[in-house]
Amino acid sequence: MSKAPRQDPAQDAPDVRGPKHRAAGLPAVVGSVRFVGSQAGIRRGLPLLRDINQTDGFDCPGCAWPEPGHRHPAEFCENGAKAVAEEATRRTVGPEFFAAHPVADLADRSGYWLGQQGRLTRPMHLAEGADHYTPIGWDEAFDLIAAELDALDHPDEAAFYTSGRTSNEAAFLYQLFARKLGTNNLPDCSNMCHESSGSALSETIGVGKGSVTLDDLYRADLIIVAGQNPGTNHPRMLTALEKAKRAGARIATLNPLPEAGMRRFKNPQTARGLTLGTELTDLFLQIKVGGDLALFSALNRMLLRSDAPGAIDRDFIAAHTHGFEAFAAHHAAGDDEDALADAVRRTGLTAEEIRRLLEEVLAADRIVVCWAMGLTQHRHAVPTIREIVAFLLLRGNIGRPGAGVCPVRGHSNVQGDRTMGIWERMPDRFLDALGTEFDFAPPRDHGHDTVETIRAMRDGRVKVFAAMGGNFVAATPDTEATENAMRRCRLTVHVSTKLNRSHVVTGARALILPALGRTDIDATGGREQFVTVEDSMGIVHASRGTVPPLSPDMRSEVAIVTGLARTVFGPDDAVPWDDLAADYDRIRDRIERVVPGFADYNARARVPGGFTLPHAPRDTRAFPTSTGKANFTVNPVTSPEAGPGRLLLQTLRSHDQFNTTIYGLDDRYRGISDGRRVVLVNPEDARELGLADGAYCDLVSEWSDGDRRAPHFKIVHYPTARGCAAAYFPETNVLVPLDSVAETSNTPTSKSIVVRFEPDSAPAVR
């Protein structure tokens, strides 16, 4: 077993005070200002907060929640302020740092410690057999990559990963580079989060994106928030929910944990919000991990049997859907009471709670269902989302104002990257247009997604791994297997803004290439450039950095891709890489001719607020599926089972992190401070398993190929759903088996891990 990184002393003795019952408010304001001051300084940092998410500023490098039409001067949340402060920090990591720290020392540090060191300022090279990174010039770095790519037996021996912070322009060029090289190996972070959403939505409504806008939320009668914690993961969503509540919406929350943000939201943008706050949730259902399919299946069965007026929109079903008869027959089978009893067992809810939700549904004409990772990271994730779509179709709640599907994306441009072609299975119509525009024949064989890339590196079938942003090693499942796979590569390349775990778990040779961030002024080509991003609701808008870069050796992602492409393909390549880098308008002109929905791209990108991409189901109730209609599907009910002496563990974020970026060691809303190695367990389960509050244990996951262990976690008695537990990632990614994935989407099952608890195996590290 590989050695885990050394933990900071505070992480091994977290303090626990109990969960909060409200979110945001004055503590969020104070926390934001303090963090910005500590990282960027007040004079550098506060002007950035003025520019974030404004029409003439830059897009937040955090989550993808859209901006409202009328923006507050402080159009950011606490986590957004922290993301900006970390990117605009005055701290730097240059050659002197790497000279002082051998890779073995860095590999022994926690991810939090690595991230706190600052911005990367120079290209760095780890030679084969070397123990330190040393500086390298940009041209030399490109030559090294080109030589390794040229030495491959086939382009499919390379993989090109993308994180969700990459701009539309850089992502488009990155996928073009990979396909010009001859491979569709384009894994991305969406493979690990909303791939299940895209799979289910593409099959059922023909578009793998959400169908709602902010205006739909404001017009909804009922908003169901399932498997999502907006207070920590998408805090600005709370403002939208507050506005919806004031317009008359009811909100039902389905979650194994009670979350402060969905209880009372104290909006720091208003005096009333700071003092009184708003109770957001009208009905809280503490559902068991993985029980959502059973719940929506039960709702659908009840709707089909209901004699309430308008329970089923039969006109909509007849005109716009396919497969209803088989769907209805599936839900007609068996005894109703037995089906309800099964739903009660699988969800952990009472029959009365399920009926109360049905009453909310029947009282609402317009319904929006929002969800995130709590639904997408299960083996049965795709059937769950298909059943949610069916739930909405039954009442005509797709393609009407105030209703629809709302998968809430994480990274700020993860949806835009997919639109730009970052996918290992892009359809032929995209590849045809790309080939026509750039005069080449793109490869047609499907490439590797994230899980398949790890397997291919493990098996020696991928030898060069390049990442445009992100922290692949920390973000992916089965940490030990992933790290061992990465070490088998000939070369690993990371385009990054800050130091992370992936820089110290390397192939035989490694490169770190320092990139400009969203906050930095981009003067590529001798002129100030802007980029574009697509938010979680399909709105494309401009982003312009506003602070000077900390180093002249930082390059934009566009400049890095084009510089590498020029080296690999030579100066006479048919793609004018240098011209594209010199003026990003030229990139957008090319995108306009390849990607549907981007007509008049440059002009519309300059309009304040940007433009909304077309969405046929929402716009015209047209469904571009194989049947030409919205598809009902049959989804047999299933749910994860832990077994005696075990619990179902879900991984989650603390309030002090965004994905794998750890801002601090506190989780204010859950009452945990100065540490991260905690496991939240229901007190009744803890008593049955003999787990004392405050004791330390090892978490052990069970899979067919053997156990996986995460040592030294503090047990915290917490009001989770019975039979369930929760702990932070990336510390618990080690427990997620590489081969435990969702059907169809191949997404890791990070929300339903069967674990047992064993005595602490690492008391010496306290």
C-alpha positions, 0 to 999 in steps of 0.5 A: 500500500502506498504511503498517505501524505503527512497530515497537518497536526490540526487535521488529526484533532478536529474540534466539534461543536455541532451543526448550525441552523442558518447559513451566510449572514455576517459570518460569511462577510467577515470570513470573506474579507479576512480570507481575501486580506490574508491571501491577496491583501486588501488593496489587491483583493477588494477591487477583485470582489468589485469585479467578480461576476460583473458584466465588465469583469471576470467570471468566478473561478468557482461554481457555475451558478448563473448571474441574475439579470440585475446584479448586486455590487457584491455578486459573489458568495463566501466560497467565490471570494475565497476562490478569487483570493487564492487565485489572486494571492501574493504568494508565489511558488518559483524555482527557489521553492522547488530547489528547497523541496524535493519531490519526496518531501512535497509528496509527504505534504497534505493537499491543503499545505500544497495549495497554500504555497501560492501561484506557480510562476515558471515552467518546471521539469522533473527529469527521469530519476531526478528528485527535484523539479528544475526550471525549463523554458517554454520552448524546451518544454514544448519540445519535450512533449512533442518528442514524447508524443512522437515516440508513441506507437499510436496517438491513443497512447496519450490522454488529454484531461480538462478541468471545468475552469478551462475557457471555451476558447482554450477548450475548443483549441485543446480538443482540436489539438488532440483530434488533430493528433489522432485521438479522442482520449479527452477525459474531463471532470464531468465524467466524475460528476454530471455524466449521469445527468447528461446520459439520462437527459440525452436519452429522455429529452434529447439534450444533456443539459438542464432546461430551466433558467433563473426566471423559471425558478422565480416562476415555479410553484414547487422546487425540489432540491435533491441530493444537493447542498447549495449552502456549501457547494453553490451558495449564490443559489440560495439567493435565487431560492429566496427570491422564488420563495418570496414569489410564492414557491414552495421548496422540498429538500431531499437530503441524508443530512440536514444542511444549514443553507436549506434551513435559514438563509441570511442573505448578506446582500440585504439588511433584512437578510442579515437580520432576519433571514428566510426559512427556505425549506417547507418540507425536509425529507431525510432520505437514505443515501441512494433512495431517490429512485425509490422515492420518485418511483413511488411518486410516479406510481401514486400520480398514475393512480391519483384521481386529483384533477390534473394529476396527469397531463394526458394531452402533453403525454399524447402529443410530446412523449413516447413509451408511456404505455410501457412506463404505466404498465411497469408502475401498475404491476404488483400491490400498491401497499407492497410497493409503498412499503418497499419505498419506505424501506429503501428511502428511510422515510415514512409513508406519511412523509411520502404522501406529504410530498405527493400533496405538494406535487399535486398542489403545484402546476409548475415544478422544477427539480434540482440535483447534484452529486447526491444523485449522480454518483451511484450505480443506479444514478442514470435510472434515478434521473430518468425517473425524475424526468418521467415525474416531470413529463407526467404533469407536462413540466418540461418545456413550460415556464416555471418548470423543468430539469435543473442539474446544478453543475460544479466547476465554472465552465464544465458545461461549456467545455463539453459544448466545445467538444471536450468529450471522448464520444462527440457525435459525428455531426460535431466531428464532421463540422470540425473536420470541414473547418480545419481540413482534416479527418478527426478520429471516430473511435470513442476515446477514454473517459476518466475511469478508462484513462486510469485503467489504460495508464495502469495497463501501460496503454496510455503513456503520456498524460496531459491535464489542462487544469484540475487536480486529477490524482486527488479528484479521481477514485481509488487513490492508490490505484490512480497514483500507481497508474500515473507513475507508469506514464512516460510523461505527465504534464499539468497546466496549473495555477497552483501546486497540488497533489498531481504535481508530486505523483508523476510519470517518469518525467513531469512538467508543470506549466504555469497558467494565467487564472480567470482574474489575471489580465491576459495580454496574449498577442500584445492586446488584452483578450477576453474569454467566454464561459457557459454557466449551468443554465446555458448562458454564454458570457465574457470574462476579463481578468483585471489584475496584472499577472505575478510573473511574465512566465505565466501564459494563457491556456490558449497560448499554451495550447497553440504553442504546443500545437505549433511545435508538434505539427510544425509551422506549416500546419493547416491550422493557423495556431499563431493567428488564433492565439494573437486574437481570440476573436478568430477562435470564436469565429471558428467556434461559430462555424463548428458548434451549433448555437454560436451564430454571431458569437463575437458580437453577442459575447460583447453584449452585457450578460451574454446570450442563452444557447438554444434548448429545443425542449425548453424553447419549442417542446421539441425533443431531439431524441431517437424517437423525436419525442420525450421518452418515458423509460422503465426503471426497476427500483433498486438502492444500495444495501450496506449489510450488517455491521456496515454503513453507506458512506457518501463523500462530500465537501466541507464549507471551506473547500471547492472540489479538491481545493481546500481553503481552510480546515473549518466546516462552519455550518457543520460545527467542525473546525481545525480538521478534516478527518472526521466521519459523520455517523447517526448516534443510533447507528454509532451505538449499535456499532459501538462507535463512541463519539470522538473516538478514532477509527479506520474506514474500510471499504469492501469490494470484490478485489479487496478492501481499501482503507482510510486511516485515522478518522474521528467519529462524530455523532451527527444527525445523518439518515439512519444507515448512512455516514459521510466524510470529506473528499478527497481524503476518502476517495481512496475508498471508492473502487475504480470499478464501482461505477454508474451504469451507462455513465461510468461515473464513480459511485462516490455517494454509496460506498459500503464501509466498516469501521475498524480500530485506528491503525495510525495512533502515532500521527496524532 
